[in-house]
């Protein structure tokens, strides 16, 4: 094997570092948000959960629009720069926010900036490789490692800094991460030989449009209770319409399999997204977080997910099985996680290890389901509708975030929610592997369909 085959194009490591620092800023703020809303802004737990889930859903679903804007009007390099500056300003507004106006404007700036930044950075990375280059997948793996490493560092550092020195200092550290990302990108992007194909809009118009978008999204977030109530049905309707549109270019069997995969993905992430809302408050109020005399801030639990992905991901990448098996294993992990959390909820001052193993199991399940469904959707997409398929997949992820907000509205105690989710996940696992489902798969030829698009 030649050195050329082993090495990557110039700029891959640099872009991974840029992604790492952007993730540091994003996940650092996300780990602090719910507890900050409750303890500092006087939100009820239910209000904080709704705003948090709407914010996360916006970040995901606006990414599709950000990709379109970068393709048509900005070009990828300018989109990354404009998005990065918007994110940095958003974090700075959160750091120094003294009014609700500045707070929501900060959140809106981060949503719009993230929409431009991430998809454009990924597009630049993709353009570094020729079509059919076998190194492409490993290049994106490096980017994904950078993302999770940034999330890991952010949860630990921002969590401890906010705990020791105050919330605004924690937000300030997140802002520092974005500034570092922008400095890296600005200094080194000229060495990355990628040409933008978009016809760039004038800079002044781009800036004004970005400011208006940030203000608009911030306004929507300020009315989060009203927006959340219609965002979910609107999102579900949009996803159904997208599937109907995609179905015109698919067999009925393939469309049915795709709809089932999306349903399972939404179900899984409805439970997973509870880590930043319900589980964060559960950790703060119920878990004994003192280890060797050191109190571990609740925000630090956000490090468990990226740590698990970094440690376990490389080994699971070698795991080869059908899509059905991987989906089943995901729900087995989810069931085990919430049964562990249920046990913790009925104990008095349970050890932090319950959270470690519970959230670790959720992250393990994510490794089974998320890449599998994304790969399945990508391969199932007709060539002329691949962008639409990726939009549908992004929408499915965001529906999970919104539905997690609905779960937190349920007027029962936390232990009942944990037991209910664990039991439901176990039921899905058993149904997926039951003889009747296998028989139904054979009857409508899903088994052949899934095998043909599985990795």
N, C-alpha and C positions, 0 to 999 in steps of 0.2 A: 504494500500500500504506500502510495507516494505521500510526500510531505504536504502537497497541495490538497490531497484528499483529507488528511487529518486536520489541517488548519482551517480557520474560518476567514471569511472576507474581513478586510480592515474595517473596524468600527463596531463589530459585534459585542466585544467585551465592553467597550465604551458605552454603547446603548444600554447594555444590561446594568451598568453602574448608574446611568441616568434613571432607568426604571426603578432601581433599588431605592434611590433617594426620593423619588416621587411617591413610591409606596410607603416609605418611612413617614412622609407627611400625611398621606391619606389615612393609613391605618392608625397612626398615632392619634389623630383627631377623632377618628371613629371609635377608638377604644375609650375615649374620655367623654363622648357626647352625652350619653344617657345619664350618667351619674352627675355630670355638670348641670344638665337641665333640671334634675330633681333637687340637687343640693344647693345650687346657686341661683337658678332662675325661678324656683318655686313651682315647677311643673309637677303635676301628679304623675305617678308611675304610668298610668294609662296614656296620658297626654305625651309623655316623653317617648313611650314605645311607638305611638302613632307617627310622631314627627321623625323619629329615627328610621323607621321602616320606609316611610315615604321618601326620605332623603336618599337612602340606599337604593331604592327602586329607581329614583330619578337618575342617579349616577349611572346605573346600568342601561336604562332604556334610552337616555339621551346620547349614549355612545354611538348608537346607530345613526342619529342625526349628525353627530360630530364627524363621523366618517364621510358622510355625504358632503358636508360643507368643505371639508379638507380636500376631497376629490375635485369638487367643482369650482371653488372660489378662492381658497387660500394656498393650496400646496401644502405638502406634509411638513416641511421644515418650519414655515411660518405658523402653521397650526400648532405645532409643538411649542414654539416660543410664546405664542399668544395664549395657549392653554396653560402653560407653566406660569406665566406672569399672572394670569387670572387666579390660579390656585394659590399662589404666594400671597396675592392681595387678599384673597378670601381668608387665609389663615391669619394674616395680620389684623384684619377686621375682627376676627374672633378673639384674638389676643387682647385687643384694646377696646372691644365693644362695651360701651356704657349704655347703649339703648337697644331696644329690640330691633329697630330699623337696621342698625349696623350688623347685628347678629344675623338676621335673615339675609341681608345683602352678602355677608360673608359666606353663608351656606350656598346661596345661589351662585356666587363666583366660583366656588369649589366644584359645584355640579357642572357648570358650563366649561370650566377649565379642564376638568377630567374628561368630558366628552370629546374635546379636541385633542388632548394630550395623548391618551393611551392608544387609541386606534391609529393615530398618525405615527407614533413611535413604532408600533408593530408593522405598519405599512412600510416605513423606511427600512426596517430590518428585513422584511420580505423582499424588498427590491435589491438588496445586496447579493441575493442568490439568483443564479440563472434557473430557468425552468428545468425541472427534473433533477436539480442538484440534491444529492442524497444528504448533504450537510444541513439542509434547511431545518429539518425537525429538531436536530440538536441545537441549532442556533436559537430557536424559540424556547427550547428547554432551558438554555442559559438565561434568557429573558425571564422565564417563569421562576427560576431559582433566585434571580435578582429581586423579583417582586416579593417572594416569600421571605427572603432574607431581610428586606426592608421592613416588612410587616412584623417580623420577629423582633428586630432591634427597636422598632417604634413602640411596640406594646410594653417592652421592658423599660426602656429609657423614659418615654413620655409618661408611663404609668407611675414610675418612682418619682420623677421630677414634679409631676402634678401633686403627688401625695406629700412630698417634702416641702415644696416651695409655692404651691398654689396652682389653681387650674389655668390661669392665664400664662404662667410660665410654661406649663405643659403644652398649651396651644402654640406658644412662641417657639418651643423646640420643634414642633411639627412644621411651623413656618420656615425654620432654619433648614430643615431637610429639603424643602422645595426650592429654597434659594440655592443650596448646594447643587441640586439637580440642574437648575437653570444655568448656573455658572459653568458647570461641566459641559452642558449641551452647547452653550454659546461659544465656548473656547475651542471645542473640538469638532463641531459639526462640519466645518469647512474641509476637514480631512476625509469625510465620508462621501464617497463619489456616487451620489444619488441625485438624479435630476427630477425636479417636480414637473409633472405633466399638466397640472391645473393652470388655468388662466387666472392669474392672481387679481383679486379685487384691489382697488386702491387702499393703502394702509389706513387712511383716515376713516374710510367707510367701514373697514374691517373692525377698527377699534370701537367706533360708535355702535356697530351691530353687536359686538361682544358686550359692551356696557349695558345696552338695552336688554340683551338676553339675560345677563346676570341679575338685573333689576327685576325682570319679569319672573324668572324662576324663584328669586327670593320672595317676591310677592305671593306666588303660589304656595310656597312653603309656610309663609306666615298665616295662611288660612288652611293649615294642614288638616284640620278635622273635617272641613267641608270637602277639600280636594281628595282626601283619602277615601271618602264615601263614594265618589264617582270614578276615581282612578281605577279601582279594582274591576268593576263591571266593564268599564271602557277597555281596560287591558285584556280581559278575557274575550270580549267581543272581537277586538282587533286580532288576537291570536287565532280565534276560530275562523275569521275571514281570511287570514293569511294561509291557514291550512287548507281551506276550500280552494283558494287560488292556486296553491302548490299542488293540490290534488288533481288538478286538470292535466298535469303532466306526469302523473304517477299511476301505478296500478292501485286498485282498491286495497290489496293486501299491504302494500308498502305504506300507503297513507294511514291505514289502521295501525300499523306497527309504529309509525312516527307519532301519531296522536297518543298512543299508549306510553311511548317513551317520554314525551313531553309531560303527560299527566304525572308520571312517576318522578320526573325531575322537579316539577313544581311541588309535589308532595314532600319530597326530600328537603328541598331548600326552605319550605315553610317551617320545618323543624330546625334546620341548621341555623337559620338567621336569628333564632332566639338567643344565640350566644351574646349578641351585642345589646340586647334589651332585657328580657326576662331573666336570663342566666347571669347577666352582669349584676342586676339588683339582688338576685338570689345569693350570689357570692358575697356581696356587700353586707347583706342582712343576716345570713344564716351560716356561712362557712367559717370555720376557725382557720384563719390565714396566717397565723404566726408559725414560722419555721426557724428553729434554732435562735429564737429570741428576736427575729426580724419579721415585722408585719409586711406581708405581701399585698400590695394594692390590688383591688379587684380588677382594675384595668389591665393588669399584667396577664390575666387569664387569656387575653386575646392572642398571646404568644403561642399558646398550645397548638392552634391550628397550623400556622406556618411551620412551626418546629416539627410537627408530625409529618407534614408534606415533604419537608427537606430530608428528614431521616428515612422515611418509608417509601417515598415516591420513586426513587431509583430502583428499588427492588420490585415494586409493583409494576413498573414499566416493562419488566420482563415476563409478567404474568399474562399468559395467553388463554383465553376462554371465550365462550359465546357471550353475546350481549345479555342474554337472559340470565346467565349465571352471574355476571358482574352486577346486574341490577339487583338480583336476589341477595348477593353478599352485601351490597350497600345497605339494604334494609335490615339485614341481620345485624350489622354494625350499629345502625341507628337504634334498633330495638335494645341492644345491649347497653348503649349509651344512656338511654332514658330510664332503663331499669336501674342502672347504677345511680343516676341522679335522683330517682324516686327513693331509693334506700337512704341517700344522703338527706333528703327532705324530711324524713320521718325520724331522723336521729337528732339528738341535741348536740350542737357544736361539732358537726362532722369534720373530719380531716380534709384538707385541701386536695388530698390524693383522689377523693371522689370526683372532684372537678377535672383533675388531670386525666384520669382514665375515661371519664364520661366525654369530655370534649375531644380527647384523643381518638376515641372510637368514632365520633361524628366526623372528624377530619379523615379518618381512614375510609369511612364510607364514601366521603366526597371523592376520594381518589378512584373509587370503583365506578361511581355513577357519572360524574361531570365529564371527564374525558371521553367516556364511552358514548354518552348521548350526543356530545358535540361531534365526535367522529362519525357516528351513525347518521346524524343530520347532514353533515357535510357530504358524505358519500351518497346519501339518498337524494340530494338536491339535483334537479335538472341543471345542466350547464348554464342555461340562460337565466336561471333563477337562484343562483348560489347566494347572491346578496340578500335576496328576500328570505332565504332559508336561515342565514345568519341573524337577520333581524328577528325572525320568529324565535330562534334559540335565545337571543338576548331578552326578548319579551317574556319568555318562559321563566328565565332566571328572576326577572323583576317581579313577576307574579308571585313567586315564592316569597320575596321580601314583603310584598303587600299583604299576603295572606298571613304571614307571621304576626303582623300587627293585629289582624282579626283574632288570632289565637289568644293574644294577650288580653282581649276584651272579655273573654269567657269568665263569668262570675263564679269561679271555683278556686279553691286553694291551689298553690303551686304543685303540691304532691299529686293532686288529682290530674293536673295537666300532664305532668311527667309520666304518670302511670298510663294515661290515655294514649299519649304519643307512643310510648314503648309498646303497648298492646297493639295499637294500629299498625305500627311498623312490623311487628312480629306476624300479624295477620297477613300483611302484604307479602312478606317473605314466604310464608307457607302457601299462599295462593299461587305465587309465581312458580313454585316448584311442585305444585300439586299435579296429580295425574290428569285431572279434568282439564286443567289449563294446557298441559302438554298435548292432550288429545285435541283440544280446540285449535291449538297452534298448527297441528298437522292438518286438520280439516280445512283451514283457510290458507294453508301454505305459508304461515308466518315463519315457521322454523326455517324453511329454505330462504325466505326473504331476509331474515335476520342474519343467517350465516353468510349470505352473499355480500352483506355490507359491514359485517363485523370485522374487527382487526384480527 
